[in-house]
Amino acid sequence: MKVKLILPALAEAESPFWRPIKYSLFPPLGLATLAAYLSPDDEIDLQDQHVEELNLDDSPDLVVVQVYITNAYRAYRIADHYRNQGAYVILGGLHVTSLPEEAAPHADSLFLGPGEETFPQFLIDFKKRQPKKIYSSSIRTLKGIPPIRRDLIKRSLYLVPNSIVVTRGCPHHCDFCYKDAFFEGGKTFYTQLVDDALAEIDRLPGRHLYFLDDHLLGNAKFASELFDGIKGMNRVFQGAATIDSILRGNLIEKAAEAGLRSLFIGFETFSPENLKQSNKKQNLEKDYTKAVNRLHDLGIMINGSFVFGLDDDDTDVFKRTVDWGVKNAITTSTYHILTPYPGTALYKNMEKEGRIRTRNWDLYDTRHVVYQTKQLTADELKTGYEWAYREFYSWANILTASWQHDLYKHKLKHFFYAGGWKKFESIWNFMIKTKNLTSMLPLLESILSKVKPNGPGDSKGEFDKFQINTLTKTAPVSMKPVYEKSA
C-alpha cells in the first residue's frame, strides 16, 4: 500500500513576516509516530510543506493530513485533490478535533484527539474495507507504542531534528489553550514509561535534544526518573515548564544537572485579573523574578511567552513587558496577540458575548486581532505587539539584557543565542536553501553547553577553549568575525 503523510504549510508561509527558520526547526513528529503503526511493506512518503515543495503528482492509496487552524484551508484543498484522484483521505489534528463538522466534507475519515489508539484500529478496519467515518480517542496510554519512524524524517532540512515528546497534554486548564478540546473524552495528561522514553533518546545521534512536551515537569515522579536516566548520557536539552514547577521542590535542579540549558515558560501576563480571566491558576501569586533568578543561577536560558490583549491590558502593557524582559535578562521572548481558538473556553465565552470578529482561520496566527477588544483598540493592540518584538530584539536591548547576568560567560552566551536567533536571517535562509541546517548543530550545542566559572568573579569572562573553537569552526565565514570580536 502506498501511504502519504502530509503536514501542509501554515498560512503564515505567505506572509511578509514569514521567517523560514522558525518553521524549519522541528520535523512533524505526530505523523512520524502514526507511521510506526504501518506495515513494513507499505511504501511511505512523509512530506512537510514548510521545508519542501509538496508533490501532488503521485497516486497514493491512503493520505493522512495533519490540520492546524492556519493550514486548514490548504489542508482541505489537498484533501479534495487526493479524494478526486481516488485516494482514501484521513484528516486529523487540533483543528479537526475542534471543528469536525467543518472538516467532514473533505475527508473519508476524521480522527478526533490523539491517534495512538485510533489509528491502529483504523488500519484494521481499512484492511477489512470497513473504515468508520469518525474515530474518537478515549483510551489514553503511551505504553507499548512503537518507536517513531525517524527514518522518514529528512534530518538535513531541520535545525533540531532531535525533537522528542515523552508526555501528552498538560495538567493545567488555561482557557486560551487548545489542550482541553483536543484531549476531551479521556486523560488530558499522561506520560510514557521512563524506560521507553530513555530508549527513544538513546536512538538519537549527537548531544542536543528538544522536548516538545507542553510541560516537561508536569509529572514530578516521571520527570525526576527521566532526568536520572539522562544524567549519564552527556546530553544538552531544551524544554517547557511552568512558573510553579520551577519554584517547587528541587526538580529544576535535577533537570539542570541532567543537561537542561533552555526553558520555554508561559509568563503570559503580569496582571492577576488577566490570570484569573485565563484560568491560569499556576501563575497566580507566583514570584516571576524569583523563578527567573533560580533558572539563571542554574545556567538555564529562558524563552518567555507573553500574551497581549487580555481584558485588563492597557496601552502601557507593551513597554512594561519588554522592559521587564530586558531587566530580567530573558534570553528570547515570544509575543502573541490573544487568539480565541475554536473549541477553547476562551472562544466559547467570546462567542457568547458576541466578540468574535472573523472566522477566517488564516488570521488566527496570534499576529492578527480577530476579536472585539476592551481597553485597547484593535489598532493599538496590533501596533503594540509589533513594537514589542522590534524593541525587545533591538541590538541595544539584546546587549543590555545580556549584561544583566553576573558571569561574563553568561553574558556572552545570552548575546550569541539571542543575536544569532533574530539578527542573522540571511545566514539562516542560506543554510535552509542549501539544505544544510544540521551543520549548525555543533554551534547550538556549544552555546548551550554548561557554563563553568573560571574562579572568583569570573573575571576573564571567556568560554572554554573548546567552545570558542567550536563557535569559530562551525560558524559561516561571514559570522566568524562577529564571534571572534565578541569573544
C-alpha positions in Angstrom: 0.0 0.0 0.0 1.2 3.5 -0.9 0.7 5.9 2.1 1.3 9.6 2.1 1.6 11.7 5.3 1.3 15.4 4.8 1.9 18.5 7.0 0.6 21.4 4.9 2.3 24.8 5.4 0.6 27.3 7.6 -0.9 30.4 6.1 1.9 32.5 7.6 4.2 30.9 5.0 2.9 33.5 2.5 3.2 36.4 4.9 5.9 39.1 4.5 6.7 38.4 8.2 7.4 34.8 7.5 10.7 33.5 9.0 11.7 30.3 7.2 14.0 29.3 10.1 11.1 29.4 12.6 9.3 26.7 10.7 12.4 24.7 9.9 13.1 23.8 13.5 11.2 20.6 14.2 10.1 17.7 12.0 6.4 16.5 12.1 6.7 14.0 14.9 3.0 13.3 15.1 2.9 12.0 11.5 6.2 10.0 12.1 4.6 8.5 15.2 1.5 7.3 13.2 3.8 5.9 10.5 5.2 3.5 13.1 1.8 1.6 13.0 2.0 1.0 9.3 3.3 -2.3 7.8 7.0 -2.6 6.9 5.8 -3.5 3.4 4.0 -0.2 2.9 5.5 2.5 0.7 5.5 5.6 2.9 6.2 9.2 1.9 6.2 11.8 4.7 6.2 15.4 3.4 6.4 18.7 5.4 5.4 21.6 3.1 7.3 24.1 5.4 10.7 22.7 4.3 10.0 21.1 0.9 7.8 21.6 -2.2 4.7 19.4 -1.9 4.5 16.8 -4.7 0.9 16.4 -5.8 1.6 14.4 -8.9 1.5 11.0 -7.2 -1.1 8.3 -6.6 -1.1 7.1 -3.0 -3.8 4.7 -1.7 -4.0 6.3 1.7 -3.4 10.0 2.5 -3.1 11.3 6.1 -3.2 15.1 6.6 -2.5 16.9 9.8 -4.6 20.0 10.3 -3.8 23.1 12.3 -6.1 26.2 12.3 -3.9 28.3 10.0 -3.3 25.5 7.5 -6.9 24.3 7.5 -8.0 25.8 4.1 -4.8 24.5 2.5 -5.3 21.1 4.1 -8.8 20.9 2.8 -7.7 21.7 -0.8 -5.0 19.0 -0.6 -7.5 16.5 0.7 -10.0 17.3 -2.0 -7.3 16.9 -4.6 -6.4 13.4 -3.5 -10.0 12.3 -3.0 -10.8 13.3 -6.6 -7.9 11.0 -7.6 -9.5 8.1 -5.7 -7.3 8.1 -2.6 -8.7 7.4 0.8 -8.1 10.6 2.8 -7.8 11.0 6.6 -7.9 14.4 8.4 -6.8 14.8 12.0 -5.2 17.2 14.4 -6.1 20.2 16.6 -8.5 21.9 14.2 -10.3 18.8 13.0 -10.9 17.8 16.7 -12.3 21.3 17.4 -14.5 21.6 14.2 -15.2 18.1 12.9 -18.4 19.3 11.1 -16.3 21.7 9.0 -13.7 19.1 8.1 -16.1 16.3 7.4 -16.9 17.1 3.7 -13.1 17.0 2.9 -12.3 13.5 4.3 -13.3 9.9 4.2 -12.4 9.5 7.9 -11.8 12.0 10.7 -9.6 11.5 13.7 -10.6 13.4 16.9 -7.9 13.6 19.6 -4.7 11.7 19.9 -4.2 8.8 17.4 -2.2 6.2 19.4 -5.3 4.1 20.0 -7.5 5.0 17.0 -5.0 4.8 14.1 -4.2 1.1 14.7 -7.9 0.4 14.9 -8.5 2.3 11.6 -5.8 0.2 9.8 -7.6 -3.0 10.9 -10.9 -1.6 9.7 -9.4 -0.3 6.4 -7.9 -3.7 5.5 -11.4 -5.2 6.1 -12.9 -2.4 3.9 -15.0 -1.3 6.8 -13.5 2.0 7.9 -15.6 4.4 10.1 -16.3 8.0 9.3 -15.2 9.2 12.7 -12.5 7.8 15.1 -12.6 9.4 18.5 -9.9 8.7 21.1 -10.9 7.6 24.6 -8.2 5.3 25.8 -5.1 7.3 26.6 -1.8 5.5 27.1 1.7 5.5 25.7 2.6 2.1 26.9 3.8 -0.2 24.2 3.8 2.4 21.3 6.3 1.5 18.6 9.4 3.6 18.0 8.9 6.7 15.9 9.7 6.2 12.2 12.6 8.7 12.3 14.0 7.1 9.1 11.2 9.0 7.3 12.4 12.4 8.6 14.6 14.4 6.3 17.1 15.4 9.0 19.1 17.8 6.9 16.1 20.1 6.5 15.7 20.8 10.2 17.8 22.7 12.7 16.5 20.5 15.6 15.9 17.0 14.1 16.3 15.5 17.6 12.9 16.8 18.8 11.0 14.4 21.1 7.8 14.2 23.0 7.6 11.9 26.1 4.3 13.1 27.5 0.9 14.2 26.1 -1.1 17.2 27.1 -0.7 19.3 30.3 -2.1 19.1 33.9 -3.4 22.7 33.7 -6.5 24.1 32.1 -5.8 27.5 30.7 -8.9 29.0 28.9 -7.0 30.1 25.8 -5.3 26.7 25.2 -6.3 24.0 22.7 -5.4 21.2 25.1 -8.7 20.6 26.8 -10.6 20.5 23.4 -8.0 18.1 21.9 -8.0 15.7 24.8 -11.7 15.8 25.6 -13.1 12.4 26.4 -10.1 10.9 28.2 -7.0 11.8 30.1 -5.6 15.2 29.4 -2.1 14.5 30.7 -0.2 11.2 30.6 3.4 10.0 30.1 5.5 7.4 28.5 7.2 4.7 30.6 10.5 6.1 31.6 12.4 3.2 30.1 10.7 3.7 26.8 11.5 7.5 26.8 15.1 6.8 27.6 15.3 4.2 24.8 13.9 6.7 22.3 16.5 9.3 23.5 19.3 6.7 23.1 18.3 6.3 19.5 19.0 9.9 18.7 22.5 10.9 17.4 24.6 13.8 18.7 24.1 15.6 22.0 21.2 18.0 21.5 17.6 17.3 22.3 14.5 19.4 22.2 11.5 18.2 24.3 8.3 19.5 22.6 6.2 18.5 25.6 3.7 21.2 26.8 5.0 20.7 30.3 8.1 18.6 30.8 8.0 18.9 34.6 4.2 18.2 34.7 4.6 14.8 36.4 7.3 15.2 39.0 7.9 11.5 39.5 8.2 10.8 35.8 10.4 13.8 35.2 12.7 13.0 38.2 13.3 9.5 36.9 13.7 10.7 33.4 16.4 13.2 34.4 18.1 10.5 36.5 18.3 8.4 33.3 19.5 11.3 31.1 22.2 12.4 33.5 24.8 10.0 32.3 24.1 10.4 28.6 26.1 13.6 28.0 23.1 15.5 26.6 22.1 19.1 26.4 18.4 19.8 26.0 15.6 22.3 25.9 12.0 22.1 27.0 9.0 23.8 28.5 7.6 24.2 32.0 5.6 26.4 34.3 6.5 29.0 36.9 5.1 26.9 39.8 7.1 23.8 38.8 10.3 25.9 38.8 9.6 27.3 42.2 8.5 24.0 43.8 11.0 21.4 45.2 14.3 20.6 43.5 13.1 19.2 40.2 14.5 22.1 38.2 18.0 21.4 39.8 17.8 17.8 38.7 16.9 18.9 35.2 19.9 21.3 35.1 22.2 18.5 36.3 20.9 16.2 33.6 21.6 18.8 30.8 18.6 21.3 30.7 20.0 24.5 29.3 17.0 26.4 27.9 13.4 26.6 29.1 10.2 27.9 27.5 7.9 29.5 30.1 4.4 30.8 29.8 4.6 34.0 31.8 1.7 35.3 29.6 0.8 38.4 31.8 1.7 40.3 34.9 -1.9 41.1 35.7 -3.7 38.9 38.4 -7.0 39.8 36.7 -5.8 38.6 33.4 -4.5 35.4 35.0 -7.9 34.8 36.6 -9.7 35.5 33.3 -7.5 32.9 31.6 -7.8 30.4 34.4 -4.0 30.3 34.6 -4.0 29.4 38.3 -0.5 28.0 38.2 0.9 31.6 37.8 -1.3 33.3 40.4 0.6 34.8 43.3 3.9 33.4 41.9 7.1 35.4 42.0 8.2 35.6 38.4 11.6 37.2 39.3 12.4 34.6 41.8 11.8 31.9 39.2 13.9 33.7 36.7 16.8 34.1 39.1 16.6 30.4 40.1 17.0 29.5 36.4 19.8 31.9 35.8 21.7 30.6 38.9 21.5 27.1 37.2 22.7 28.5 33.9 19.4 27.9 32.2 18.4 30.4 29.4 14.7 31.5 29.2 12.3 31.8 26.3 9.5 33.8 27.8 5.9 33.7 26.3 3.7 36.7 26.7 0.1 37.4 25.5 -1.2 40.8 24.7 -4.9 41.8 24.5 -6.3 40.3 27.6 -9.1 42.4 29.1 -7.0 44.1 31.8 -4.3 45.2 29.3 -3.9 48.9 28.6 -1.6 50.9 26.3 1.4 50.6 28.7 1.4 46.8 28.7 3.8 46.5 25.8 6.5 48.7 27.3 6.1 47.2 30.8 6.5 43.7 29.3 9.6 44.5 27.2 11.3 46.4 30.0 10.7 43.6 32.4 12.1 41.1 30.0 15.3 43.1 29.3 15.8 43.9 33.0 15.4 40.3 34.0 17.7 39.0 31.2 15.1 36.9 29.4 17.1 35.4 26.5 14.3 35.3 23.9 10.7 36.4 24.1 7.7 35.1 22.1 4.8 37.6 22.0 1.3 36.7 21.0 -1.9 38.6 20.3 -4.7 36.8 22.3 -6.4 34.4 19.9 -9.6 32.6 20.8 -9.1 29.2 19.1 -12.3 27.2 18.3 -13.0 24.6 20.9 -11.4 26.5 23.8 -13.2 28.0 26.7 -12.0 31.5 25.6 -13.7 31.0 22.2 -16.9 29.8 23.7 -17.0 32.8 26.1 -16.2 35.3 23.4 -18.8 33.8 21.0 -21.4 34.0 23.7 -20.5 37.7 24.3 -20.6 38.4 20.5 -16.9 39.3 20.4 -15.6 37.1 17.6 -14.9 39.5 14.7 -14.0 37.0 12.0 -13.9 33.2 11.4 -11.2 33.5 8.7 -8.9 30.8 10.2 -5.9 32.1 8.2 -5.9 35.1 10.6 -5.8 33.0 13.8 -2.0 33.1 13.9 -1.6 35.2 17.1 -0.4 38.1 14.8 -3.9 39.4 14.0 -6.7 40.7 16.1 -9.7 38.5 15.5 -12.0 39.5 18.4 -13.5 42.6 19.9 -11.0 44.1 22.4 -11.8 46.0 25.5 -9.4 48.6 26.9 -7.2 48.6 23.8 -8.4 49.2 20.3 -7.5 46.6 17.6 -5.1 49.0 16.0 -3.4 49.8 19.4 -3.1 46.0 20.1 -1.6 45.2 16.7 0.8 48.2 16.7 1.9 47.5 20.3 2.5 43.8 19.5 4.8 44.7 16.5 6.6 47.4 18.5 7.3 44.9 21.4 9.1 42.5 19.0 11.2 45.2 17.4 12.1 46.8 20.7 13.0 43.6 22.6 15.2 42.4 19.8 17.0 45.7 19.1 20.7 45.3 19.3 20.7 47.8 22.2 18.3 45.7 24.3 20.0 42.4 23.4 23.2 43.8 24.7 21.5 45.4 27.8 19.8 42.1 28.7 23.0 40.1 28.2 24.8 42.4 30.6 22.3 41.7 33.4 24.0 38.3 34.1 26.6 38.1 36.8 29.1 35.9 34.9 30.8 37.1 31.7 30.2 33.6 30.2 26.5 34.0 30.7 26.6 37.5 29.1 28.3 36.0 26.0 26.0 33.0 25.9 22.9 35.2 26.1 24.3 37.6 23.4 25.2 34.8 21.0 21.9 33.0 21.4 19.5 36.0 21.2 21.5 37.8 18.5 22.0 34.6 16.4 18.3 33.8 16.5 17.0 37.1 15.3 19.8 39.0 13.7 21.3 36.7 11.1 18.2 36.0 8.9 20.2 35.9 5.6 22.5 33.2 7.0 19.6 31.1 8.2 18.0 31.4 4.8 21.2 30.4 3.1 21.5 27.3 5.3 17.9 26.4 4.6 18.3 26.8 0.8 21.4 24.7 0.8 19.6 22.0 2.9 22.4 22.1 5.4 20.7 23.3 8.6 22.0 20.4 10.7 25.6 21.7 10.2 24.7 24.4 12.7 24.0 21.9 15.5 27.6 21.9 16.8 27.3 25.7 17.2 23.9 25.4 19.0 25.3 22.6 21.3 28.3 24.8 22.1 26.2 27.8 23.1 24.0 25.5 25.2 27.0 23.9 27.0 27.2 24.3 30.7 29.0 27.4 31.9 31.7 26.8 34.5 33.0 29.8 36.4 36.7 30.4 36.0 37.0 31.4 39.6 36.1 34.3 41.9 34.3 36.9 40.0 34.7 35.0 36.7 37.0 37.9 35.7 38.2 36.5 32.4 34.7 36.0 31.1 35.7 33.5 28.4 34.1 30.4 27.1 36.2 27.2 27.4 38.7 26.9 24.6 36.7 24.0 23.2 33.6 26.2 23.0 35.4 29.1 21.3 37.0 26.8 18.7 33.6 25.2 18.0 32.0 28.6 17.6 34.5 29.8 15.0 34.9 26.5 13.2 31.2 25.9 12.7 30.1 29.4 12.0 29.8 30.5 8.4 32.7 32.7 7.3 30.6 35.9 7.4 29.8 35.2 11.1 33.3 34.3 12.3 34.5 37.9 12.8 31.4 38.6 15.0 32.2 35.7 17.3 35.9 36.3 17.4 35.5 40.0 18.2 32.9 39.3 20.8 35.0 36.7 22.5 
